[in-house]
C-alpha cells in the first residue's frame, strides 16, 4: 500500500488514545460508502479509543460518532498521526 | 389518502418517533414490489387522515443492501406525498449527505432533527431557521423520546401536505456552508458519562464477565418476578373452571363439553398464564437494547464470533432470537454478505425463544426443586448457544462472510417507561396474535387425535398409534408416546406444547404438573427439553427462513440438520445419564 509521507500509517497502527487525520480510504465502492456514511471521510480526525480483547474490533471516534470496526477494515483507513 | 414516509439512518430513533406519532396502532403491511413487511399507521393531521409508513433504516442510497433497495423502490413506485427525513441532531455533519440523496427523488421533504436534548447536552447549537433557509426545507428539532417538538412537527407536516414546496437537491458545497453557518459543535463534544461507563463495561478484563453476569441476572430476575404471578394466574383459571364453567356445561353432551373444557379452555388458559413471563422477558430485552448495551455486547463478543465465521451482529441477532426467532431472522437483512446472512439464519433457530421458554419453565417447575430451577434454565441457554456455535463451525466454510463489520456505538441512554412499555406491548401483542392463531386450531386437533376413534382406555386413538409408531425412534431418548405427541404438535408452534399436554393428560394447572411429575423423571424431562430446544422452532420460523433465504434447498437443510442434532444430543444425554 502506498503511504503518504513518514507520519502516515493505517488506523489499526494507532495506539489507544492516539488521533490521526484521515488521508484516504482504500476500499471498494460499497465499503467506501458505508465508511463515509458513518463519518470516516478524508480530512476528518479519527481517534482510536480502545480495542476489544483477543484481536477484536477497534472502537474509534469521528466527530460525535463512536464506531466499531474490525482490523481488516481499519487497515483500509490511511491516516497521518495528529 | 395522502401518504408520508419516514426515512433515516439506523440509531436515529425512527421507531420511537413512529410510535410517538401513531401511538400503539401500527399494523404490518405488504406492498407490491417490496420484499419486506413495513409498519404503517393512520394518523389525524389537521382535518384529514394520512398514512405514515416506517421505511427501513439506511446509511446511504448508493449502496447495494436490500434495505436501501426497499427505500428506493418505495419512494419511486408508491405515491408518497411527503418524506420525513429523520437525522440525529448531534451527528448532522455526517448525516446531512443522506438528506441530499433523498432530495433527488423530487418529493417534498421535512427535515426532522431528533435527540435535540442530547445535542444540547453536548453543547451543540443548531440555528433552525438558518439551516432551513440554507437548505430550503422546513426543519424542526424534536426529542421523540420525550415528546418535545412533536406538535411543531405535526404542523410542519400539515403545511407540507397542503402547500408542497420542493427545493432543488443541494450541492455538497451548500451542505457544507449550511453546516458552517447553522450548526456549532464545540471542540470537545463527547458524552462524558458514556465514556466513564464504557471504561468499566468495555474494560479488557471485566467486559466479558460483566456481560455474562448481566445476562444471567436478567434471566434470574425474570424468573423470580414472573413465577409467582404465573402460579397465581394458573390457580385462578382452575378455580374459574371448577366454579363456573363445569356447572354451566354440565348439561351439554360429553364430546362437546370435553372439547370445550379439556380442549379449548385448558389449552388457552395454560398458555395465557405464561403471558406475565413473556412480558417480563421482553421488558428485559428492551432495556438491554434501548440503553445501548447491545452494541457493546457486539463489540465485546466479535473476536469470538469471527472465529465461528459470524460477527458481533450475528450475536446480537442470536440474542434477539431469544425473544422470537422470526424478527431475528428478518433482522439479518442488515448484512450485505449473503454467506454471512445464511450462516446467521442457520444459527438463529437454536436461540431459546420465548415460546420454548414457556415449555421449559413448565417442565422445570414440575420436576426440579426451586433452588436449582434457575440453574437448569441457565444450562438450557448454554446448550442453546453451544448448538448454535457447533452449527456455525460446521457450516462456516459453506457460507463465507465477506461483509464489512462497521457499526455505530450509540451513547448510553435511559429508556423512558413509555418507550419500554410500548415495546413490550408490541411484542406481546405480536406474540399473542401468533400464539392464539395456532393455539385453538392446534389444541382442538390434539383433542380430536387423543379422543378418536373413540376407544375406552385410549389404546386405539390416532394419538396412541402415532406415539407407538414413533417409539422405536424416540424411546431411546426417554421420550414416551405422550411426550412424542407433544413434540409433533410443537412442530407447528411451541406455544401449543403445554396446551396439548393439558389435553393429552386431560388435566390442567397444578393437576397437570403433578401428573407429569408422576409419570416421568428428571432425566426424561431434561432429554425432552433438549430435543424441544434443538429441533424445529415452529412453522412461522420455517416460513420466514423460506421467504428470507429464497432457497428451498437451504430451507430443507435448516429443518433437517436441527432435527438430526436434536436426536443426537438427547440420545447422548439420556443414555449417559441412565448408564452413569
Interface residues (C-beta under 8 A of the other chain):
Chain A: X29 X30 X31 X33 X34 X35 X36 X37 X38 X39 X41 X49 X50 X52 X53 X54 X55 X56 X57 X59 X61 X62 X63 X64 X65 X66 X67 X68 X69 X70 X73
Chain B: X9 X59 X60 X62 X63 X64 X90 X91 X93 X94 X97 X98 X122 X124 X185 X189 X190 X198 X202 X204 X205 X207 X208 X295 X298 X299 X300 X302 X303 X304 X306 X311 X312 X336 X404 X405 X406 X407 X408 X409 X410 X411
